[in-house]
Amino acid sequence: MLLKHLKRIIILISGATVLSCVLTVVLFFNIHARSGSAEIIFLDVGQGDSILIKTRYGQNILIDGGKDNRVLDRLGRNLSFFDHKLDMVIATHPDADHIGGLVSVLERYDVDLFLDPGIVHDSSMYEAMWSIINSKKIPVNYVSQRQIYEFGDNVILDVLYPNIDFVGKDIEDNNLASIVAKFSDNKIDAMLTGDAHIETENELVALYGSYLESEILKAGHHGSDTSSSEEFLDTVKPEVAILSVGADNSYGHPKPRTINRLKARLITILRTDETGDIRLVSDGEYVELR
Ligand SMILES: [Zn+2]
């Protein structure tokens, strides 16, 4: 049911946050339909990442699309038959296990805004993705500094990283430019780290400290040992960690040392290779697995 159809407003505030020289983008999205809860669904796309957030105000956010068309089936199961609207799509970085599935998603769904770190990457998949974005004239925001998106009262996506300008740059390791964002549904927070490495985690801890605290953590880089440092875990203090991995993947993800760091902190571990889609439902106060 369409309750309200607000015209999108974009307000640019320069240097208005706790950090100097930060451009904050506050963007109010169309409110489609209100519900009493939000869903954060870690889609089972095999070895890769794909996260669908359905806000309590009816907006859909997709972060990454896994490596192939499997994401279409997962989206079909988690969105209503008539829902072909994605208010925001984020490509955390251009590795195949994150953008492969986005090509067909962008073809089939109506996308209001696309977020990308903007790095140079040479692959036919990446080229295909940009060609669809350009032909459909999908608005793009490159993330080169903190950006805050407001979806309604107390529903916020705070894009924390990259806070350096990678746009047009060819970097050796795409993971170093991976977008990191914190989604908040009132008192429930989810830290979504893409394939960020410990270097990025250290920078986030230094910049934001206890602001990073989140009940839910999507462990960086599929539970690789290059992510989820002790310091990061002790700062984020998650109650549950999601590992987005394919069964018997050739990378050996997740790594036993990462699992041990999570277990030592009594953090509940949920894995897409064991559970399939992991659907967490927030009422703004509490979150449960459904
Ligand atoms: Zn990855």
Residues whose N, C-alpha, C, O or C-beta is under 5 A from the ligand:
A	BS01	ZN	D97 D195
